[in-house]
Amino acid sequence: MADNVQPSGPEGVTIKPLRTPVVTSPPASEEATPDAESAATPGLEASEDTDFASMLDNYEQTSTSVAPGDIVVGQVVSITERGVVVDIGFKSEGLVPKEEFTGPDGELTVARGASVEVMVKQIEGGDGYVELSYADARRHHLWEVIEKAFTENQTVTGKITERTKGGLQVDLGGVMAFLPGSQADTRPLRNLDALIGREMTFRILKLNKKRNNIVLSRKVLLEEETTARKAETLRMLDENVIVSGQVKNLTDYGAFIDLGGIDGLLHVTDMSWGRLPKPSDMFNIGDTVQVKVLKFDRERERVSLGYKQLLPDPWDTVTERFRKNDIVKGRVVSVTDYGAFVELEDGIEGLVHVSEMTWSKRIKHPSKLVSVGDEVEAMILEVDPANRRISLGMKQIQPNPWDSVAQRYSVGSRVSGKVRNLTDFGAFVEIEDGIDGLIHVSDLSWTKRVKHPSDVLKKGQSIEAIITNIDTANRRLSLSIKDLEPNAWERFFQSHRVGDVVTGKVVRLAGFGVFVELEEGIEGLCHISELSDQRVDRAESVVSVGQVLPFKILKLDESNRKIGLSARAVGKENDPEDVSNYLNNESMTSLGEVARFLRGDKESR
């Protein structure tokens, strides 16, 4: 238990203990013998009656002036098993319980001959002693000091001893008081136990001596102190001023700095010129830091602070250290869908766009090539200090495969690769890392009508093709699958002549005739006038789809890939008149009719 309570300010009240008992030596006169005293006092016998009467009068006055509740000063005359015997000048000596003079170590704190201040508890003790209390006398003085502190709104100091329901118990030097949890700080404290054992200054909120009830507050003092500090801070605060503060709280987006009664926000982006994942990587709660006031709204009392602004901006001199085409090394600090950010030095980052990572076009996401923390080498493509941007390229460190493609491939070469992508107009095939070729839809087959590359190819399929064109300037490579085989049309025209009889299958009917498949992918047209010697108004009245018939070749147009056929001419000698009639009949079939037929046929398919 603390012996005193010290004030924290000029108005504080100091609660002092009673005087510590000390051992004093008896006066020399008390040690004189009765005979010597009589010899030194002439006429003692003559005045004996008078002195006795005076002593009796004094005794009666003393015995009637002491009452229960009085605080008197006495002298320790002896220490017995029953307690400490104190002479208070009464007709009977007083007795104080020994434990009231026992210290924390179990030793007595008083000795024979010491002067002590005690309170009279009871005049007529059961054992002939006056019942006294050293602790009650001390407590009485403590209450006087506490009441004065409460009346004059002064502070008291006490030691927090233990946790109790709703708050904490505080020892004010012998008098216990209650500190509610809500009054322990300006903000709610999650762990009140952390305050146990600490000595603090308080303001008394409520006092009831009869109920021995004292309610304290530390919050009130903190608020008063904050208000005073805040007023001074607001007076001194202004934009661009450099101030010191203490880190009060850390969040994901920044740190709150106590500038002295008012908090300022130090955003994470204003902590460092470099990339900082979270504020706790740079600061700890309780740190004292110097910051610059960036913005100050006096009316709303909002302060924006900066820490990096106290250091040189590395972008101001970036062109002195980084130049176009320089080869640099850095650490990958972020990976996005469109590229990777590489830290070249504190506060300086460059972007490697996904298109600048590799000569290959297969990469879909930068994470396939790099990860956060990787050390990479790159070439500086552009430095833009105004916009704080540096463009980097990783593929530029490696040889460009297109620079030597003409030495490694030639038109007519057979190559193999995988189908990387399919579009409406063709298929892209990767023949090596960084080299893609295009197979146009028209180069997929000599004979088949391919509407979409997916009708013939699948993504990821391994194929072979022939190089038909190399354009290194535009980085284009043309490929063909149909050139892997001889041209079916050329072969047909080379092996057939006008007048030859061939067998074909009717595959489509039109108003002007029928289309006949002679070989896979090779079709000819038999005009309606050549279906029969008789007049034919509708082709379906003579033939049907799927019917196989012999036909005589009347016309071969290799340049336009057209073959004219006749069913009625089969078995007859070649007659120039038949060919003339065919040509005349063919001319009667307008291009519009053919176009309409082909369009309708396409829609039906």
C-alpha positions as CSV (number, residue, x, y, z in Angstrom):
1,M,0.0,0.0,0.0
2,A,1.4,3.4,-1.0
3,D,2.1,5.8,1.8
4,N,1.2,9.0,0.0
5,V,-0.5,10.4,-3.1
6,Q,1.5,13.0,-5.1
7,P,-0.2,15.6,-7.3
8,S,0.5,15.8,-11.0
9,G,0.1,19.6,-11.4
10,P,0.2,22.8,-9.6
11,E,-3.3,22.2,-8.1
12,G,-2.5,18.6,-7.1
13,V,-3.1,17.5,-3.5
14,T,-0.4,15.6,-1.7
15,I,-1.7,13.0,0.8
16,K,1.0,12.6,3.4
17,P,1.2,9.8,6.0
18,L,1.3,10.4,9.7
19,R,4.6,11.2,11.3
20,T,6.8,8.2,11.3
21,P,7.4,7.1,14.9
22,V,10.9,7.6,16.0
23,V,12.7,6.5,19.1
24,T,13.6,9.4,21.4
25,S,15.9,9.3,24.5
26,P,14.2,10.2,27.8
27,P,15.3,13.6,29.2
28,A,18.1,13.6,31.8
29,S,15.8,14.8,34.5
30,E,13.7,11.7,34.3
31,E,16.8,9.6,35.2
32,A,17.5,11.5,38.5
33,T,16.9,9.6,41.7
34,P,14.1,10.6,44.1
35,D,16.6,11.5,46.8
36,A,18.5,13.7,44.5
37,E,15.3,15.3,43.3
38,S,14.2,16.0,46.9
39,A,17.6,17.4,47.8
40,A,17.5,19.7,44.9
41,T,14.1,21.0,45.8
42,P,14.0,23.0,49.2
43,G,10.6,23.0,51.0
44,L,9.3,20.0,49.0
45,E,7.5,18.6,52.0
46,A,6.0,21.9,52.9
47,S,4.4,22.2,49.5
48,E,3.5,18.5,49.0
49,D,-0.2,19.0,49.5
50,T,-0.4,21.9,47.1
51,D,1.4,20.0,44.3
52,F,-0.8,17.0,44.7
53,A,-3.9,19.1,44.3
54,S,-2.5,20.7,41.2
55,M,-1.6,17.3,39.7
56,L,-5.1,16.0,40.5
57,D,-6.6,18.9,38.8
58,N,-4.5,18.4,35.7
59,Y,-5.4,14.7,35.7
60,E,-9.1,15.4,35.9
61,Q,-8.9,17.9,33.0
62,T,-7.0,15.4,30.9
63,S,-9.4,12.6,31.6
64,T,-12.4,14.7,30.6
65,S,-10.8,16.2,27.4
66,V,-10.3,12.9,25.5
67,A,-13.3,11.3,23.8
68,P,-13.8,8.6,21.1
69,G,-13.0,9.9,17.7
70,D,-10.3,12.4,19.0
71,I,-6.9,12.3,17.4
72,V,-4.1,12.7,19.9
73,V,-0.3,12.4,20.0
74,G,1.2,9.8,22.3
75,Q,4.4,8.1,23.1
76,V,5.1,4.4,22.7
77,V,6.0,3.1,26.2
78,S,6.2,-0.6,25.4
79,I,5.5,-3.3,22.9
80,T,3.8,-6.4,24.1
81,E,2.2,-9.5,22.6
82,R,-1.2,-7.8,22.9
83,G,-0.1,-4.7,21.0
84,V,1.8,-1.4,21.1
85,V,1.2,0.5,24.4
86,V,0.9,4.3,23.9
87,D,0.9,6.9,26.7
88,I,-1.6,9.6,25.6
89,G,-1.6,11.4,29.0
90,F,-4.8,9.8,30.0
91,K,-5.4,8.0,33.3
92,S,-5.0,4.8,31.5
93,E,-2.5,4.0,28.8
94,G,-3.8,3.1,25.3
95,L,-3.3,0.0,23.1
96,V,-2.8,-0.1,19.4
97,P,-3.0,-3.4,17.5
98,K,0.5,-4.5,16.5
99,E,-0.5,-5.2,12.9
100,E,-1.1,-1.5,12.4
101,F,2.6,-0.9,12.8
102,T,3.7,-4.0,10.8
103,G,5.3,-3.3,7.4
104,P,5.0,-5.4,4.2
105,D,8.1,-7.3,5.2
106,G,6.5,-8.3,8.6
107,E,8.8,-6.1,10.7
108,L,7.5,-3.5,13.1
109,T,7.8,0.1,12.0
110,V,7.7,1.6,15.5
111,A,10.0,1.5,18.6
112,R,9.7,2.3,22.3
113,G,9.9,6.1,22.9
114,A,8.5,7.0,19.4
115,S,5.8,9.7,19.1
116,V,2.8,8.6,17.2
117,E,-0.6,10.1,16.2
118,V,-3.5,7.9,17.0
119,M,-7.3,8.0,17.2
120,V,-9.2,7.2,20.3
121,K,-11.6,4.4,19.6
122,Q,-12.9,3.5,23.1
123,I,-12.2,4.9,26.5
124,E,-13.0,1.9,28.6
125,G,-11.2,-1.0,27.1
126,G,-12.0,-4.5,28.3
127,D,-8.4,-5.1,29.4
128,G,-8.0,-1.7,31.2
129,Y,-6.4,0.0,28.2
130,V,-7.8,2.8,26.1
131,E,-8.5,1.4,22.6
132,L,-6.5,3.3,20.0
133,S,-5.9,3.1,16.2
134,Y,-2.9,4.4,14.3
135,A,-4.5,3.4,10.9
136,D,-7.8,5.3,11.6
137,A,-5.9,8.4,12.5
138,R,-3.9,8.2,9.3
139,R,-7.1,7.4,7.3
140,H,-8.8,10.5,8.9
141,H,-6.1,12.8,7.6
142,L,-6.3,11.1,4.2
143,W,-10.0,11.8,4.0
144,E,-9.4,15.4,4.9
145,V,-7.0,15.8,2.0
146,I,-9.3,13.9,-0.4
147,E,-12.3,16.0,0.5
148,K,-10.2,19.1,-0.1
149,A,-9.1,17.8,-3.5
150,F,-12.7,17.1,-4.4
151,T,-14.0,20.5,-3.2
152,E,-11.3,22.4,-4.9
153,N,-11.3,20.3,-8.1
154,Q,-7.7,19.2,-7.6
155,T,-6.0,16.0,-8.7
156,V,-5.0,13.0,-6.7
157,T,-2.5,10.3,-7.4
158,G,-3.0,6.6,-6.6
159,K,-1.9,3.1,-7.5
160,I,-4.2,0.8,-9.5
161,T,-4.3,-2.4,-7.4
162,E,-6.8,-4.8,-9.0
163,R,-9.6,-5.4,-11.5
164,T,-13.1,-5.2,-10.2
165,K,-16.6,-5.4,-11.7
166,G,-17.0,-2.6,-14.2
167,G,-13.5,-1.1,-13.7
168,L,-10.4,-0.9,-11.4
169,Q,-9.7,-0.4,-7.7
170,V,-7.2,2.4,-6.8
171,D,-5.3,2.8,-3.6
172,L,-5.1,6.5,-2.6
173,G,-2.5,5.8,0.1
174,G,-4.8,3.9,2.4
175,V,-8.3,4.9,1.1
176,M,-9.6,2.7,-1.7
177,A,-11.4,4.3,-4.7
178,F,-13.2,3.1,-7.8
179,L,-12.1,3.9,-11.4
180,P,-14.8,2.9,-13.9
181,G,-13.6,1.3,-17.1
182,S,-15.2,4.0,-19.2
183,Q,-13.1,6.6,-17.3
184,A,-9.7,4.9,-17.7
185,D,-8.9,6.5,-21.0
186,T,-10.4,8.7,-23.7
187,R,-11.0,5.6,-25.8
188,P,-12.3,2.2,-24.6
189,L,-9.5,0.0,-23.4
190,R,-9.8,-3.7,-24.3
191,N,-7.4,-4.8,-21.6
192,L,-7.8,-3.0,-18.3
193,D,-5.6,-5.5,-16.6
194,A,-2.6,-3.9,-18.3
195,L,-3.1,-0.9,-16.0
196,I,-2.8,-2.9,-12.8
197,G,0.3,-1.8,-10.8
198,R,0.6,1.6,-12.4
199,E,0.6,4.8,-10.5
200,M,-1.6,7.5,-12.2
201,T,-3.2,10.9,-11.6
202,F,-7.0,11.2,-11.4
203,R,-9.8,13.7,-10.9
204,I,-12.4,12.9,-8.2
205,L,-15.9,12.7,-9.8
206,K,-18.0,11.6,-6.8
207,L,-17.3,11.4,-3.1
208,N,-19.4,10.0,-0.3
209,K,-17.5,9.6,3.0
210,K,-20.3,7.9,4.9
211,R,-20.5,5.1,2.3
212,N,-16.7,5.2,1.9
213,N,-17.3,5.7,-1.9
214,I,-14.9,7.6,-4.2
215,V,-15.3,7.6,-8.0
216,L,-12.2,8.6,-10.0
217,S,-11.6,9.6,-13.6
218,R,-8.5,9.6,-15.7
219,K,-10.4,10.4,-18.9
220,V,-11.3,13.9,-17.7
221,L,-7.7,14.8,-17.1
222,L,-6.6,13.4,-20.5
223,E,-9.4,15.4,-22.3
224,E,-8.3,18.6,-20.5
225,E,-4.7,18.0,-21.5
226,T,-5.8,17.2,-25.1
227,T,-7.9,20.3,-25.3
228,A,-5.0,22.4,-24.2
229,R,-2.5,20.8,-26.5
230,K,-5.0,20.9,-29.4
231,A,-5.4,24.7,-29.0
232,E,-1.7,25.2,-29.1
233,T,-1.3,22.8,-32.1
234,L,-4.0,24.6,-34.1
235,R,-2.3,27.9,-33.4
236,M,1.0,26.7,-34.8
237,L,-0.4,24.5,-37.6
238,D,-0.3,25.5,-41.3
239,E,0.3,24.0,-44.7
240,N,3.9,23.2,-45.6
241,V,5.0,23.3,-42.0
242,I,7.2,20.5,-40.7
243,V,5.9,19.0,-37.4
244,S,6.7,16.1,-35.1
245,G,4.1,13.6,-34.0
246,Q,3.5,10.2,-32.6
247,V,2.1,7.3,-34.6
248,K,-1.3,6.7,-32.9
249,N,-2.9,4.1,-35.1
250,L,-2.1,2.1,-38.3
251,T,-4.6,1.0,-41.0
252,D,-4.3,-0.6,-44.4
253,Y,-4.5,2.8,-46.1
254,G,-2.2,4.9,-43.8
255,A,-1.2,6.0,-40.3
256,F,-2.9,8.5,-37.9
257,I,-0.3,10.8,-36.4
258,D,-1.0,12.6,-33.1
259,L,0.3,16.1,-33.6
260,G,-0.7,17.2,-30.1
261,G,-4.4,17.0,-29.5
262,I,-5.3,16.7,-33.1
263,D,-4.7,13.7,-35.5
264,G,-3.4,13.9,-39.0
265,L,-3.6,11.2,-41.7
266,L,-0.4,10.1,-43.3
267,H,-1.6,8.1,-46.4
268,V,0.3,5.1,-47.5
269,T,1.0,6.8,-50.8
270,D,2.7,9.7,-49.0
271,M,5.0,7.5,-46.9
272,S,7.6,6.5,-49.5
273,W,8.5,7.3,-53.1
274,G,8.7,3.6,-53.6
275,R,6.0,0.9,-53.4
276,L,4.9,0.2,-49.8
277,P,2.5,-2.8,-49.4
278,K,1.3,-1.7,-45.9
279,P,2.1,1.1,-43.5
280,S,3.2,-1.4,-40.7
281,D,6.2,-2.2,-42.9
282,M,7.5,1.2,-42.3
283,F,6.1,2.5,-38.9
284,N,5.1,1.1,-35.5
285,I,2.5,2.5,-33.1
286,G,4.3,4.8,-30.7
287,D,7.0,5.9,-33.2
288,T,7.9,9.6,-33.2
289,V,8.1,10.9,-36.8
290,Q,8.6,14.2,-38.6
291,V,6.1,14.9,-41.2
292,K,5.1,17.8,-43.6
293,V,1.6,19.3,-43.5
294,L,0.3,18.9,-47.1
295,K,-3.3,20.1,-46.5
296,F,-5.0,21.7,-43.6
297,D,-8.7,22.3,-43.2
298,R,-8.9,24.5,-40.1
299,E,-12.7,24.5,-39.9
300,R,-13.1,20.7,-40.2
301,E,-9.8,20.2,-38.3
302,R,-8.5,17.8,-41.0
303,V,-4.8,17.4,-41.7
304,S,-3.2,15.5,-44.5
305,L,0.5,14.7,-43.9
306,G,3.4,13.6,-46.0
307,Y,6.6,11.8,-45.0
308,K,8.2,11.2,-48.4
309,Q,8.0,14.9,-49.2
310,L,10.8,15.4,-46.8
311,L,13.1,13.4,-49.1
312,P,14.2,14.2,-52.6
313,D,11.9,13.0,-55.4
314,P,13.8,10.4,-57.4
315,W,11.9,11.2,-60.5
316,D,13.4,14.7,-60.6
317,T,16.7,13.2,-61.7
318,V,15.5,10.0,-63.4
319,T,16.9,10.9,-66.8
320,E,20.4,11.2,-65.3
321,R,20.4,7.5,-64.3
322,F,18.1,5.8,-66.9
323,R,18.3,6.3,-70.6
324,K,16.7,4.8,-73.6
325,N,18.2,1.4,-74.8
326,D,20.0,1.0,-71.4
327,I,20.0,-2.6,-70.1
328,V,18.8,-2.6,-66.5
329,K,18.0,-5.1,-63.7
330,G,15.1,-4.9,-61.3
331,R,12.7,-6.8,-59.1
332,V,9.1,-7.6,-60.1
333,V,6.8,-5.9,-57.6
334,S,3.4,-6.3,-59.2
335,V,1.9,-8.5,-62.0
336,T,-1.3,-7.4,-63.8
337,D,-3.3,-8.6,-66.8
338,Y,-1.4,-6.2,-69.1
339,G,2.1,-6.5,-67.8
340,A,4.5,-6.5,-64.9
341,F,5.9,-3.6,-62.8
342,V,9.6,-3.8,-62.1
343,E,11.3,-1.7,-59.4
344,L,14.6,-0.3,-60.7
345,E,15.4,1.6,-57.4
346,D,13.5,3.0,-54.5
347,G,10.6,5.0,-55.9
348,I,11.4,4.2,-59.6
349,E,9.4,1.5,-61.4
350,G,9.1,0.5,-65.0
351,L,6.3,-1.4,-66.8
352,V,7.0,-4.4,-69.0
353,H,3.9,-4.7,-71.2
354,V,2.8,-8.3,-71.9
355,S,3.6,-7.7,-75.6
356,E,7.2,-6.8,-74.7
357,M,7.9,-9.9,-72.6
358,T,8.6,-12.4,-75.3
359,W,8.8,-12.8,-79.1
360,S,6.3,-15.6,-78.8
361,K,2.7,-14.7,-79.2
362,R,1.5,-17.6,-77.2
363,I,1.6,-15.9,-73.8
364,K,-1.9,-15.0,-72.4
365,H,-0.9,-13.6,-69.0
366,P,2.3,-12.2,-67.6
367,S,2.2,-14.5,-64.7
368,K,3.1,-17.3,-67.1
369,L,6.6,-15.7,-67.3
370,V,7.2,-13.7,-64.2
371,S,6.2,-13.7,-60.5
372,V,6.4,-11.1,-57.8
373,G,9.9,-11.0,-56.3
374,D,11.7,-12.3,-59.5
375,E,14.9,-10.5,-60.6
376,V,14.6,-9.7,-64.3
377,E,16.7,-8.0,-66.9
378,A,15.2,-5.6,-69.4
379,M,15.9,-2.8,-71.9
380,I,14.6,0.7,-71.4
381,L,12.3,1.5,-74.3
382,E,11.1,5.0,-73.2
383,V,11.6,7.4,-70.2
384,D,8.8,9.8,-69.5
385,P,9.6,11.8,-66.3
386,A,6.6,14.2,-66.8
387,N,4.2,11.3,-66.4
388,R,6.5,9.3,-64.1
389,R,6.7,6.4,-66.6
390,I,9.4,4.1,-67.8
391,S,8.6,1.5,-70.5
392,L,10.7,-1.7,-70.4
393,G,11.1,-4.6,-72.7
394,M,12.3,-8.1,-71.8
395,K,12.2,-9.7,-75.3
396,Q,14.6,-7.1,-76.6
397,I,17.3,-8.8,-74.6
398,Q,16.8,-11.9,-76.7
399,P,17.5,-12.2,-80.5
400,N,14.4,-11.5,-82.7
401,P,13.6,-14.7,-84.5
402,W,12.1,-12.7,-87.4
403,D,15.6,-11.2,-88.1
404,S,16.8,-14.6,-89.4
405,V,13.6,-16.1,-90.6
406,A,14.6,-15.7,-94.3
407,Q,17.8,-17.6,-93.7
408,R,16.0,-20.5,-92.0
409,Y,12.9,-20.8,-94.2
410,S,12.1,-20.3,-97.9
411,V,9.0,-20.2,-100.1
412,G,7.9,-23.8,-100.9
413,S,9.4,-25.2,-97.7
414,R,7.4,-27.8,-95.8
415,V,7.0,-26.9,-92.1
416,S,5.1,-28.3,-89.1
417,G,3.5,-26.6,-86.2
418,K,0.5,-26.3,-83.9
419,V,-2.7,-24.4,-84.6
420,R,-2.6,-21.5,-82.1
421,N,-5.8,-19.7,-83.0
422,L,-8.8,-19.9,-85.4
423,T,-10.5,-16.9,-87.0
424,D,-13.2,-16.4,-89.6
425,F,-10.6,-15.8,-92.3
426,G,-8.1,-18.5,-91.4
427,A,-5.9,-20.3,-88.9
428,F,-2.7,-19.1,-87.2
429,V,0.0,-21.8,-86.9
430,E,3.1,-21.5,-84.6
431,I,6.0,-23.1,-86.4
432,E,8.5,-22.0,-83.7
433,D,8.7,-19.8,-80.7
434,G,7.9,-16.3,-81.9
435,I,7.1,-17.2,-85.5
436,D,3.5,-17.7,-86.5
437,G,2.1,-18.3,-90.0
438,L,-1.4,-17.7,-91.4
439,I,-3.3,-20.3,-93.4
440,H,-6.1,-18.4,-95.2
441,V,-9.4,-20.2,-95.4
442,S,-9.0,-20.4,-99.2
443,D,-5.7,-22.3,-98.8
444,L,-7.2,-25.1,-96.7
445,S,-8.4,-27.3,-99.6
446,W,-8.4,-27.4,-103.4
447,T,-11.8,-29.0,-103.7
448,K,-13.8,-28.6,-100.5
449,R,-15.8,-25.5,-99.9
450,V,-14.6,-24.5,-96.4
451,K,-16.8,-21.9,-94.7
452,H,-14.8,-21.7,-91.5
453,P,-11.3,-23.1,-90.5
454,S,-12.9,-25.0,-87.6
455,D,-14.6,-27.2,-90.2
456,V,-11.1,-28.6,-91.0
457,L,-8.8,-27.7,-88.1
458,K,-8.8,-27.7,-84.3
459,K,-7.0,-25.5,-81.9
460,G,-3.8,-27.2,-80.7
461,Q,-3.8,-29.6,-83.6
462,S,-0.3,-30.4,-85.1
463,I,-0.3,-30.0,-88.9
464,E,2.1,-29.6,-91.8
465,A,1.9,-26.8,-94.4
466,I,3.8,-25.2,-97.3
467,I,5.3,-21.7,-97.0
468,T,3.8,-19.6,-99.8
469,N,5.1,-16.2,-98.8
470,I,7.6,-14.6,-96.4
471,D,7.3,-10.9,-95.4
472,T,9.9,-10.1,-92.8
473,A,9.3,-6.4,-92.9
474,N,5.7,-6.9,-91.7
475,R,6.5,-10.1,-89.9
476,R,4.0,-12.2,-91.9
477,L,4.3,-15.8,-93.0
478,S,1.7,-17.2,-95.4
479,L,1.1,-21.0,-95.3
480,S,-1.0,-23.4,-97.3
481,I,-2.3,-26.9,-96.6
482,K,-3.8,-27.5,-100.0
483,D,-0.4,-27.1,-101.6
484,L,0.7,-30.3,-99.8
485,E,-1.3,-32.1,-102.6
486,P,-1.4,-31.6,-106.4
487,N,-4.1,-29.2,-107.7
488,A,-7.1,-31.4,-108.4
489,W,-8.5,-29.0,-111.0
490,E,-5.2,-28.9,-112.8
491,R,-5.0,-32.7,-112.8
492,F,-8.6,-32.9,-114.2
493,F,-8.0,-30.4,-117.0
494,Q,-4.8,-32.1,-117.9
495,S,-6.4,-35.6,-118.2
496,H,-9.6,-34.7,-119.9
497,R,-10.6,-33.2,-123.3
498,V,-13.8,-31.8,-124.9
499,G,-15.9,-34.8,-126.1
500,D,-14.8,-37.2,-123.4
501,V,-17.6,-39.1,-121.7
502,V,-17.4,-39.1,-117.9
503,T,-19.6,-40.5,-115.2
504,G,-21.0,-38.1,-112.5
505,K,-23.5,-37.9,-109.7
506,V,-26.2,-35.2,-109.7
507,V,-25.7,-33.2,-106.5
508,R,-27.9,-30.1,-107.0
509,L,-30.8,-29.0,-109.1
510,A,-31.4,-25.5,-110.5
511,G,-33.9,-23.9,-112.7
512,F,-31.3,-23.7,-115.5
513,G,-29.8,-27.2,-115.1
514,V,-28.1,-29.6,-112.7
515,F,-24.7,-29.7,-111.0
516,V,-22.8,-32.9,-111.4
517,E,-19.9,-34.1,-109.2
518,L,-17.3,-35.7,-111.4
519,E,-14.6,-36.2,-108.7
520,E,-14.3,-35.1,-105.1
521,G,-14.4,-31.3,-105.2
522,I,-14.8,-31.3,-109.1
523,E,-18.2,-30.3,-110.4
524,G,-19.6,-29.6,-113.8
525,L,-22.9,-28.0,-115.0
526,C,-25.3,-29.7,-117.4
527,H,-27.7,-27.1,-118.8
528,I,-31.4,-28.0,-118.7
529,S,-31.4,-28.1,-122.6
530,E,-28.7,-30.8,-122.5
531,L,-30.6,-33.2,-120.2
532,S,-32.7,-34.7,-123.0
533,D,-33.5,-34.5,-126.7
534,Q,-37.0,-33.7,-125.6
535,R,-37.9,-30.2,-124.3
536,V,-37.4,-30.1,-120.5
537,D,-39.1,-27.4,-118.5
538,R,-38.1,-28.6,-115.0
539,A,-34.9,-30.6,-114.3
540,E,-36.4,-32.7,-111.6
541,S,-38.8,-34.2,-114.2
542,V,-35.8,-35.9,-115.8
543,V,-33.2,-36.5,-113.1
544,S,-33.0,-36.6,-109.4
545,V,-30.3,-35.7,-106.8
546,G,-28.0,-38.6,-106.2
547,Q,-28.6,-40.2,-109.7
548,V,-25.4,-41.3,-111.4
549,L,-25.4,-40.7,-115.2
550,P,-22.9,-40.5,-118.1
551,F,-22.1,-37.1,-119.4
552,K,-20.2,-35.8,-122.4
553,I,-17.8,-32.9,-121.8
554,L,-18.8,-30.0,-124.0
555,K,-16.6,-27.3,-122.5
556,L,-13.4,-27.0,-120.4
557,D,-12.6,-23.5,-119.0
558,E,-9.4,-24.0,-116.9
559,S,-9.0,-20.3,-116.0
560,N,-12.5,-20.1,-114.5
561,R,-12.7,-23.7,-113.4
562,K,-15.8,-24.4,-115.4
563,I,-16.9,-27.7,-117.0
564,G,-19.9,-27.9,-119.4
565,L,-21.6,-31.2,-119.6
566,S,-24.4,-32.9,-121.8
567,A,-26.4,-36.0,-121.0
568,R,-28.2,-36.1,-124.3
569,A,-25.0,-36.0,-126.3
570,V,-23.7,-39.2,-124.8
571,G,-23.5,-41.9,-127.6
572,K,-23.6,-39.4,-130.4
573,E,-20.8,-38.4,-132.6
574,N,-19.2,-35.1,-131.8
575,D,-21.2,-32.6,-133.7
576,P,-20.1,-29.0,-133.8
577,E,-23.8,-28.1,-133.8
578,D,-24.1,-29.7,-130.3
579,V,-21.4,-27.6,-128.9
580,S,-22.8,-24.5,-130.6
581,N,-26.2,-25.2,-129.2
582,Y,-24.7,-25.7,-125.7
583,L,-22.8,-22.5,-125.9
584,N,-26.0,-20.7,-127.0
585,N,-28.0,-22.3,-124.2
586,E,-25.3,-21.5,-121.7
587,S,-25.3,-17.8,-122.7
588,M,-29.1,-17.8,-122.1
589,T,-28.4,-18.6,-118.4
590,S,-27.8,-15.2,-116.9
591,L,-25.2,-14.6,-114.3
592,G,-28.0,-13.4,-112.0
593,E,-29.6,-16.8,-112.2
594,V,-26.4,-18.6,-111.3
595,A,-25.7,-16.2,-108.5
596,R,-29.2,-16.6,-107.1
597,F,-28.9,-20.3,-107.2
598,L,-25.5,-20.4,-105.6
599,R,-26.7,-18.0,-102.9
600,G,-29.8,-20.1,-102.2
601,D,-27.7,-23.2,-102.2
602,K,-25.3,-21.6,-99.6
603,E,-28.2,-20.7,-97.4
604,S,-29.7,-24.2,-97.6
605,R,-26.3,-25.6,-96.5
